[in-house]
Amino acid sequence: MHTPWRIVAILVALATSPCIAGEIPGLAPQLPPFHERDYEFTFGNDFFGRGGEIDDLRTQQLIFSARLSTKWSAVLDHSILTLEGVPARVDQMSASLGHELFAKVAEDRVDKVVAGFGVRSVGRFAGERIQNGFHRIIDSDVEDFPYIDEDSTDVTGWINANFYRAFAPAARLQRLNNWQMGYWLRAASLITSGGQWDTSATALAVASRSSVDIWFGLRRDWRSGYDSVVLRETAAAEDDLAVVVGARFGALVIETVQQINNDASYGQLRLVSTGRRQAGQGAGYSRWGLALDFLLPDVQARITSRYRGRFLTAADSRWREFVIAAVALGEPQYENDNSIFVRTRQFDVGLELERPLTDAGNWLSFYTSAGAGWRTEKLVGDGRLRGETSQSVGRAAVTMSAGLRFNSAGDEQRWRFRTQIGVIATLPVSDADLQLSDSTYLVQQPAVNLTVGFSADFF
């Protein structure tokens, strides 16, 4: 087995580490600097656990990052923090803009320095609903941690420097079976107006070939300036030296960070769209496609199939038209009551329109859809109401969605993989009352959710 594939085997074994630490909120996750990410979605959660029951500290983290132009980028981070021993919980929301101060890119080296500013808030941002919604999907335990009385917002400033050097020039790649070897150094630091200071330094060896990158090395994190109990304990767990193993396979990135002294670690799944802006892609009018989305904060999984149609558009229109059929399911938490969940099933059909937003290839597209179908809901108890269920009620419902799709990988003559982000609104024709235990609850209510996911298109 070649050395890079030994590293992959180690990565697969380690990627199941318990996720009780995470990235610095407000900074984009690390990616070899020779890649320009147009869009990235990062999901860290404790289903990466290696068999333990740990669900604590930075237990779930969602990060969206996007390149707005050649110099500007943006990051949005949502972190769920819990402390089992108290028990207590709080959520973090961070948003920031970054500007590239310096960049030097050559065949065997990359130097980049990005600085930025933003805000970081601590409070109640639907973290309990999101965490327990995912737990219901994977049949895990519901977490009953009360929110602490913490509500604050700070201004942030940060800097992120990346340096890459190849060990061998391109002419010598044949000796390495076309693997390009190099090293990658990264240093990042973020400070807030509230006195918190987060810093990380990383040194990694990198092997790259075609659409595959593999990295391995060490990372040291420092955290300081946190006062409240949940934030303070989370910072203490994240302040450590760790072993890093990561890999990119086209649009998919898997990374695990195994801490050495604190016995803490975290794993991530990431969908990345890199370097596709200038790709000379064709019209991209696929015959059919399949998409998987997750809805937040009312967590549901939604699978959508698309088939090419032409009912509203002309043959020369830049709009692409599809007939869609979708099914969604999940058990989102009922408002702020973590003892009641809504078992939801929905099927709908409709039309979708999609249009490229740029002339330089079709790396970015806008889509919108509308449809109608049938939605059933049933209340299911947990905790103090474990074992209790209600009757099921069904209603006709209208669904509308809109969002963006980013090309990530594929052969434009045969198939294409894309990441997507958007919003979806569901409007049942009327509400309904359901009885659970001795109380009545209103269901079949209008809802608006964020959607994140990916799609595969076939030509």
Residue, then its C-alpha position, 0 to 999 in steps of 0.5 A: m500500500h502506498t504511503p498516501w493510502r496508509i494515511v487514508a486508512i488512518l484517517v478513516a479509523l480516526a474520523t470517528s472521534p468524539c466531537i467535543a471541541g471545534e474550529i475557532p468561531g468566525l474563521a474558515p476551516q483550514l484547507p490547503p492554500f493552493h485551493e480557492r474555495d468558492y463555497e464551503f459547508t462544514f458539519g461537525n457533530d458527535f456522530f463521529g464518536r468512536g463508541g463513547e457517549i460523549d456529547d459535551l462542550r462544542t458538541q455541534q458546529l455548522i460553518f458556511s464560508a464563501r468567496l465573494s470576490t477575488k479579495w473578499s470572503a465571508v464566514l458564518d458559524h453556528s456552534i452549540l455548546t453544552l456542559e453535561g456536569v452542570p448541566a447547561r448550554v449556550d449557543q454561539m453565532s459568528a459572522s465575519l468578512g475577510h480581505e486578502l492582504f497578500a497572495k503569492v502563488a506559484e507552481d511550487r509555493v503559495d503564500k497568503v495572508v487574510a485579515g478580517f473583522g466581524v461579530r460574535s454573539v452568545g445566547r439562544f440561537a435554536g441550538e437545542r432544536i437543531q441538536n435534538g432534531f439531528h439526534r432524533i434522525i439518527d435515533s440518539d438520546v435527547e439532550d435536556f440541558p437548560y440555557i444559561d443566562e448569557d446574552s452578549t455580542d462582541v466585535t472581532g478582529w482576526i488574521n489568518a496566514n497560510f504558507y505552502r512549499a512543494f518538496a519536488p518540482a513538477a518535473r520530478l512527479q513521475r518518480l512519485n507516481n504523480w503525487q506532489m509532496g509538500y508542507w503547509l504552515r498555518a497560523a490564525s488568531l482572533i480577538t474580541s472586544g470582550g477580551q477573548w483571544d483564540t489562536s491556532a498554529t498548524a504544521l502539516a505534510v501534504a500529498s496531492r494528486s489530481s482531485v485528492d489531497i491528504w494532510f497529516g501533522l500537528r496543531r496547537d490551539w490556545r484559548s483565553g479570556y472566557d468567563s461564563v462556565v460553559l464558555r470557560e470549560t469549552a475553551a479549556a478543552e480546546d486549548d491543547l496540542a493535537v494530531v491532525v489527519g485530513a483528506r479531500f476527495g473532490a468536493l468532499v473533505i474529511e478531517t479529524v483533530q485528535q488532542i493529546n493531553n485533554d483527551a478531546s477531539y473533533g471530526q468534520l465532514r465538509l462539502v467544498s466548491t474549489g476553483r471552478r469560477q473560470a472553468g469552461q463549462g457548457a450549458g449544464y442542462s442536465r436530463w435529471g438529478l437527485a438532491l439531498d438537503f437538511l432543513l434547519p432549525d426544524v431538522q428534516a432530511r429532504i430528498t428531491s428528484r429532478y427531471r427535465g421539462r419545458f412547460l414555462t420556458a422557451a428553447d433558447s431561454r437561459w432558465r432551465e426547467f425541471v419537474i420535481a418530486a420530493v419527500a421529507l422526513g424528520e422529528p423536529q422538536y416542538e418549539n422550545d419543549n424538548s419532551i415533545f417532537v413532531r414526527t413529520r412526513q411530506f411528499d410534494v411535486g412541482l416545478e423548478l427553475e434554475r439560471p446561471l448567474t455568471d457568464a464565466g462558466n456555470w459555477l454558480s446558479f440560482y434556483t427557485s421552485a414551487g409545489a404542492g403535496w401532502r404533509t402528515e404530523k404526529l406528536v411523539g413524547d420523550g423525557r417526562l412524556r416518553g412513550e406518549t404519542s398522539q394521533s396523526v393528522g394530514r393536510a395538503a401543503v404548498t412548498m416554495s424554495a429558493g437558493l444557490r448552487f455551486n459546482s464542485a466536481g464532475d465531467e460536464q459531459r456526463w455528470r456534475f456534483r454541486t453543493q447548495i444552500g437556500v430557504i424553504a417555506t411550507l404552508p399547510v392549508s390549515d392548522a390542526d390540534l393534537q392531544l398529547s397526554d393531557s394537553t393540546y398542541l397546535v400543529q400543521q403550522p407555516a414554517v420557514n427553514l434554511t436548507v443545506g445539502f448537495s445535488a448530483d446531475f446527470f446529462 
